[in-house]
Amino acid sequence: DAMVIQNPRYQVTQFGKPVTLSCSQTLNHNVMYWYQQKSSQAPKLLFHYYDKDFNNEADTPDNFQSRRPNTSFCFLDIRSPGLGDAAMYLCATSRQGSDNSPLHFGNGTRLTVT
Amino acid sequence: AQSVTQLGSHVSVSEGALVLLRCNYSSSVPPYLFWYVQYPNQGLQLLLKYTSAATLVKGINGFEAEFKKSETSFHLTKPSAHMSDAAEYFCAVSRPGGYQKVTFGTGTKLQVIP
């Protein structure tokens, strides 16, 4: 089945130690998103790629970066994680040119910062 | 700007009872509307979407939602709750045109009491 896969499901990192979360998709969608979701809150969009074009949300901290080396893969880099960055990170995809194309989510990576 | 408001962060129903989760939207243009469900430690899954073709939208797992422009509402209903419906439900809105840049509501946790 076509899907969005996030690895790892659970990630523990130390305060200030860089960490990378990965996302891959077999849907061949050309838009990929990273959301941050804290406990009992709505997902918050960090940034997205429209093909190779990177689009950062205005309030996304500089500590968060992203890479998309090809259509299938997208990475979220947190350069110096703080305790406040502990959250579920969700990757999603959608199809360009179809206004009502829904988001397809992976199962998320839960990040713990110690 | 577009937004959605979900009334009630927690809703409890008895098994077999009607489920009603409320969502009101604000949009300067006719919106696209979605309901997503999130089970613990998983990503979001699309329940249903409003595409302007029909005001009553049927989704998966027996859920449906009705778009009411006069009330700016898109409430989610299910005639008979099942234990497996216990989850968090997010209403979402996007602006037509191009890819999906989605704004989520704050979510409603549904508890089903046996």
Interface residues (C-beta under 8 A of the other chain):
Chain A: V4 Q6 R9 V31 S40 Q41 A42 P43 L45 H48 Y50 M88 L90 A92 S94 R95 Q96 G97 D99 N100 S101 P102 L103 H104 F105 G106 N107 G108 R110
Chain B: S9 Y32 F34 Y36 N41 Q42 G43 L44 Q45 L46 K49 T51 F90 S94 P96 G97 G98 Y99 Q100 K101 V102 F104 G105 T106 G107 K109
